[in-house]
Amino acid sequence: MKQNKSDELKARTKEFAFRCYEVGNALWKQPINRDFAKQLIRSSSSIAANYRAACLAQSKAAFAAKISIVLEEADESLFWLEFILELKLLDRALQPLITEADELVRIFKSSRITARKNQK
């Protein structure tokens, strides 16, 4: 069965959260990095959870509000990934995950613009 775009994005955001969890789990081994791990895990999992909620929104205004939250969390996740990379806290290559975070930010920024236009 073919997935629609919202189902594809639900799967994509969930996969992103799983991948960020793996990064956070790797960071957890050093106690000094645990706050960064928590922040990344929270923000990335919030993207997936809030996008699912947006898909169930009961109004255009509710959808726009939830998408705004998703965008904020995606941008925060991007920040934490860049921060972790710049501090060289992990040996693993984070660039593919940073690229995905950047793409999600762009998608949700565009979605928010469209959602706001549709409210008028």
N, C-alpha and C positions, 0 to 999 in steps of 0.2 A: 504494500500500500504506500502511495506517495505521500510524503509529509508536506504540509503547507508551510509557509514561511515562518509563522509564529512557532510551530512545532520544531522546525529546524533551529530557530534561535533559542528556544527553551533547551534543546539538547546541547547546543553550542555553549550557552552560558553555564550549564551544569558541568560540562566537560572542563570548561575554564576553571570553575570552582574546584573541581577534583585536582587539576594540575597545580593550582595554587596551594591546595592543601598539601600536596607532596612537597612543594618548596617549603612551606611552613613547617612540615614535619622534619625536613632536613635541617632547618634552622634551629629547631627546638633542642637539638643536641648540645648547643652552647647556651647556657642560661642567659648570657648577656643579650642574645638575639631573640629571646622569647616574646618580648613585646612586639617586635617586628613581625614575627610569625603570627601572633594573634591578630594583629591589625590586617595583615594580608588575607588571612583565612576569613575573618569577619567581612571585610569589604567584598571579596570575591564571591563568597556564598550569598551575600546580600543581593548581588546582581541577579543571580539565578532565581532566588526566592521572590524578589520584588518584580522581576519580569513576569513570572508566573502570575503574580497578583495583578499586574497591569493587564494581562490577557483576560482576566475575569472582571475587569472594571465595569461598573454598572452605568457609567456615564463617560462622555468625552472628557469632562473636567477631571474625573477620577483617574482616567487613563493618563492624561497629561501630567498629573501630579505624581503618579507612580513612575512614569518614564523619567521624570526629573530626578527622582531618587535613584533609579537605576543608573542614570548618567553620572550622578555624583559618586556613586559607589564604584563605577567603572573607572572614573578618573582617579579616585583614591587608590584603587588597585594598581593602576598604572604607576602612580607615584611610588607606592611601596616597592614594586618590582624594580623601578629605576634606582631607587634608594639602595636596595639590596645589591644590585649590580654595581653601582658606583662605589659602595663600601667593600666590594669584593668579599662578601660574606659566604658565598658558595662557589665551589669549583665548577658546578654545572653551568651550561650555557642557558642563560635566561632570555636571550634575544627573541626566540620564537614566541615565548609567552608575552614578552613586552609588545611584540608586533600584534598578537591577538588582542591584548588589552587596548592598544591604540585603535585597532579596527572596531572593537566593541564601543569605544568612546565615540568614534565617528558615526557608527550606526545609530546609537541612542541619541546623539546630538541631532542628527537628521530626523529621527522619529519625534523628538520633542518639538522641533520646528513645525513639522507636519501636524502634530497633535494640537499645538497652539493655534495654527491656522484653521484647523477644523472646528475649533471651539467658537469661532466668530460667526 
